[in-house]
């Protein structure tokens, strides 16, 4: 494998920013120092003061394979992830067939090995009747068990109290939850139908899937986790009310209950439904500007631990449907890092904090082996970020769905080079040098 020497980089890792060099050899980071010289054959990259950060670890994506590949697949979406600086992903089980047995889970891992451009991992989905499958999961090589405690896209609702108690009491690994009260959502949806008929405006989405629906479910999940001492990670928090459920008075490594916030909930507010409509319809919903402000506060004061995407593509045609049949979810993985770098540029978040939330913390939270940091001996998953002047265009998208809500936006920074396990896999475009691996966990 080619050796790579990155010179004069602004290296961001371990909550520090410093100028220096980094040497990659045999897929690992061999040395980090102020000035490295190497004898023999090596590919040198002069970073000229650009940021060098660990590869992003996205703990929530939907790549739609198997069974929903008219929307996306592992091949296309992993390349979008690579182009955006995400070098590892954890993918969800609401595909077809749903990934609710260990045998089906291994079939997905085989798809990842065959098709992915970046490191991959997959959740086992929990259901009302598959507890024995959950008990048999291998903690060493499966990221988590996903429970839909609110029926999002995919019809995998786990709503029986006995089943929930069984999963929370017996899961050998982290449980990640989608939290919305199904009863509350159904009630609010019936009210909207009676008022608007089939032509419910997109702006009603956060009214139907409101803060109370989220809080009822999130607080219940936390009750179950405390009852059973479960390792719980609540995905995509969207409301101010929920932010008060989480702690920031202990280190992440000691937390049994953690939380994630997604880039679109940090970026958009309910005012954006007027221009973007169903393009930003997602579950849980994008809510008010005051909710968004509260999410930022919780992120910066460490009540929220991880920034992710919940990348969930649908076709353009599907998104043009009326509210009842327009699916929830939007494509984000190609631009999540660049979007957050815009907030670094405006001073809303430091780059050290950004790297903590998108790289370090997913590795700590999921106990990923040897990734998430720029450290000697760690896997060389790295992103070189440079100044950007090119707007987002359809032609530049790697998504199979072929659209993005961010088209026309010009980010201030974008990945110039991305290494995956020491292979320079993106260099202004996808290269032939791909070296993805299955994520392993220290448990």
N, C-alpha and C positions, 0 to 999 in steps of 0.2 A: 504494500500500500504506500502511496506517495506521502512523503513528509511535507508538512506545510508549516511555514514560519510567518506569522502575522506580526508585522513591525509597526511601531509607533501608534498603537491603538489606545483608545480611551476605554480601558477594560473595566467592566462593571460586574462585580461579584462579591458575595459575602458582605453586602451592605456598604461597599466601598467603591469609589471611582478613582482610578489612577492610570497614568500613562505607562505603557510598557509593551513588551513583546510576549508572544505565546507560541510555543512549539508543539505541533501535533505529530505523533508517530504511532504507527500500528493501531490507529483508531482511538487513541487516548491522548489526553493532554499530558505531554511529557514534562514541560517546564514553563513556568511563568516568571519573568524577571524584567528588570528595567532595560537590559540590553543583551540579547541572545545572539551569539554567533554559532554557526553550524558548519562542520566540515562534511563534505560529501553532497549527494544530490538532494536538493530540497526545493520546493516551490515557494517562492517568497511573495508575500502580499504586503505592499506598503499601505497601511490603513490611513495614513495622513491625518491622524487625529479623529477618525471616525469611531463611533461606539462599537465595541465588541462585547456582546452579551451572551449568556447561555441561551440555547434554543428554548422557545416557549413550549410549555407542557399544557395542553388544553384538556381539561378533565371532563368535557362534555361536548360531544359532537354527534351528529346523525348523518352517516354517510350512505344510508338507505340500501345497503346490500346485505343479504339477498332480498329479492322480491319486489323492490321499489326502485329499480334501476333506471326507470324512465326519468326519475328526478336527479339521481346522483349515483355514484358508485365509489368504491374504495380507491380505484385507480385515479379518477379525476379529482376527487376531493382531497386526497392525500397530497397531490401535486399542487393544489391550491394552498393547502396548509404549508407546504415547503416554500412556495413562493412568498408566503407571508411571514416566514420566520418561525413557524411552529414545527418542531422536530419530533414531537411525540403527541399522540392523541389517545383518548379513551372514548370508545364509541358505544352507543346505546343499543338496547335490545329490542326496540319496537320496530322490527323489520318483519319480513314474511318469508319463512315462518319465524315467529318470535323466538328470541334466544333465551329459552326458559329451561333448557336441559344442558347438562355438561357435554353431551354428544354434539348438540347444535352449536354450542360455544366453541368446541374444537374445530368444527367446520368453518366457523368465522375466522378463527386463527389461521387456518389453512388459506383462506381468501386473503388475509392480511399478508401472509408470507409471499403469496403469489403476486399481489397487486400493489401493495403500499410503497410509497416513495419515502416514508418516514417511519419512525418507531411507532408501534401499535399495541393497543390493549383493548379488551372488550369486557363489558359488564354482562353478568348473568342477570336476567330479569326475574324478579320475584312475582308470583301470582298467588291467588287464593288457595292453590292446591299443589304447589311444588316445593314444599319445605324440605323434603328429603333430597332434592337436587341441590338446594342451597347448602345443606349440611355437608354435602360431598365436594364442594368446590375447593380447588387447590389455592391456598392463600399465597403461595409462592409466585403464581403466574396469572392471577386474575385480579383486576383492579378493584372491583367491588360488586355488590348486589344492588340493582336499581329497583326501587319501589315507586310506582306511580300512585301516590296517595291523592290523586285527582286525575281524572281520565284525560290525558292530553292526546296528541296524535298517536294512534296506534292501538287504542282500546285495550290497555293493560291495567285497568284499575284494580288495586288491591284495597278492598273496602270492608272485608270481614274482620271483626275485632280479633277473633281467634287466630286467623291467619297472620295478622299484623303482630300480635304478641308472639306467635311462633317464630316469625322471622327475626324480630328484635331480640328474642331470647337466645336464638340458636345460630345466627349467622357467624361464620368463622372469620369474616372480613368486614370491612367498612360497608355500611348501608348508605347509599345516596338516594335522596328522596326528591320527587316533584311534589310540592305541597300546595294543593288548593282543595277547599271543601267542595266535594261533588254536589252535596245537597244545596249549598249556597249558590253555586254556579247555575244549577238547574233552575232554581227559583228565580234568579235574576234574568236568566235567558227567557223564561216563560213570560216575565214581565215585559221584556223588550219586544218579544213577538206580538204580544197583545197591543203594544203601542205602535210598532212600526210595521208589523207583518214581516214578509221576507226581506224587505229593503231596510234592514237595520244598518244604520250608518257605521263606518269603522270606528268613529269616535265613541260609540257605545261599548266597545270591547273592554276598556278598563272599568266601565260601570258594571258590566256583567261579571267580569272576573276581577272583582274589586279587592281592596286591601283586606277587608274582613274575611273574604274567602281564603286568602293566603294565610292570614294570621291564625284562623281557626285550625287549619291543617298543620302549619309549622309548629304551633304551640303544642298540638297533640303529639306530633312526632317527637318533640323534645321530652314530653311526659313519658312516652314509651321508652325512649333512650335512657332516661334517668332511672326508670323502674327496672330496666334490665341491664344497666351499665353498658349499653351498646355504643359502639363507635359509629356516630351519626354525622353525615355531611349533608346539609340542606342546600340544594342547588338553586340557582337564579332567584335570589331574594329581590323583591321589587317594591316593597312598601316601607314607609317610615315606621309604621307600627311594629313591623317584624324586626327592625334593627335593634330594638331593646331586648330581644330574646338572647343575645349573644354576648360573650365575655371578651374583655381585652386586658384583664388583670393577671393572666397567666401566660406563659409561653405557648406557642402553637404545639410544640411537642408534648405538652401536658393536657391539651384540650381533648375532651371526649366528644364534644359537639362543636362542629365547625360550619362555616357558611361560605357560599360563593356568590359573587355578583357578576353579571354579564355585561359585555361592552355596550350592547345596545340599550340596556337600562341605564347605563351611565351617560349615554350620549343623547338619546331621544327623550321626548316627553309627550304627553297627550296632545299638545299643540301640533305635533308633527303628523297626526292622522289627517289633518286637513289637506296636506300636500302629498303624503305618501300612502295614505289609505291602508289597504290590506297588505301592502308591501312590508309594513312593520307590525302586522298582526302576529302576535306570538303568545304563547302560554308559559308562564304568567304574563299578563299584559304590561306593556309600557304604560306607566301611570303618570301622575301629575309632576310638574316641575318641582314642587316642594318634596314629593317622594324622591325624585332624582337627587335633589340636594342632600337629603338625608342618607341616601345610599353612598354618596361621596364622603360624607362625614364619617359613616361607619367603616368605609374602606380605609380612610386615612388614619383613623384612631384604632385600627386593628380589630374591630369587632368582626369585620369580614376578612377572610383569610386568602381567598383566591379570586382572580379575575379569569373568566372563561368566555366562551362564545355561544354555546348552545347552537352552533351552526346547524341549521335545519332547512335545507333547500327544498323548494317546490317549483314546479314549472311556472313560467310567466302566465300561461293560460289558466292554470289552476287558481292563481292569485287574483285573476280578473272576475272570478265568480262572485255572486252575492254573498253576504255575510254567512249564512248558514252552511255554505259549501266551500267557501274560500278557506283553505287550510292554514293553520298557524305555524309560523316558523319563517326564518329568513337566512340567506347565506351570508356568512361573516368571516370565516376562518382565514381568508386570504388577506384581509385588511385589519384584523383586530390589533395587531401590534402597532401598525402605522397609525391607526386611529388613536390609540392610547399615547403614542409619541406626540401627537398634536397637543395633548394635555400636558405632557412634559414640557413642550416648547412654550406653552403659555403660562407655565409655572404652577399649575394646579396640582401636580404630583411630581415628585422627584424621580429621576430615572432609577435611582437605587430602590425606591419603594415600588416602582413599576416592576423591576426585575424580581424583587421579593415576592410580589403577588402573582406573577405570571410564570416564574421559573423555579425559584427556591421553594416556595410554600407548597405547590403541588407535589414536589418531590418529598417534602417532609410529611405532608398530610397523608399521602398514599404509601409512604415508606418505599419509594422507588430506589432501586439499587444503582448507585454511581452516576446519577444524572441531576440536572437542575442547577449546577454550579460550574463556574470555570475554576477548577481545582486540579492540581497535578494528580494523575491517576484516574481521573473521571473520564467518562466517555466524551469524545470531542464533538458534542452537539453545540453549535455556535452560530451566531448571526452577526454579520457586519452590517451596521446601519449607516447609510449615507444620506446626505441631503437629497431631496426629491423635488422635481419640477414638473412631473408628468401627471396629468389628471387620470382618474380611473375611467377606463373605457371598456365597452363590451369586448373589444378585440383583445384586451389584456387579461380577461378573466379566464381562469382555469376551471371554473365550476361547470358542471354539465348543464345546469339549468340556464346558464348564459346571461344572468342578470344580477345586479347588486343594487341595493338602495343607496349606495355611496357613489354611484356613477356621476362623473362630473366633478367630484371633489379632488382637490390636489393636496395630498398629505405633505407635511414638512419633511418627513423621513420615510425611507422605505428600505427593505433588505436589499443589499447589493450582492452579498455572498452568504450562503448557508451551508454549513457542514453538518452531516449526519454520520455519527460514528467515524469521524475523521475523513469521510469522503466529501469532497466539494461537490454538492449535489445541485446547488443553484448558484449560477454565476451570471446574473442578468437574464437568465432563462434556465429551464431544467436541463441539467447535463445528463450524460449517460452514466455518471459515476454515482450510483445509488447503493446504499448499504444499510437498509433498515433492519431493525431487530425487534423481537418481541420484548416488551418491558417485563422486567423481573422485580420482585418486591422482597424486602427484608422483613419477614414476619415470623 
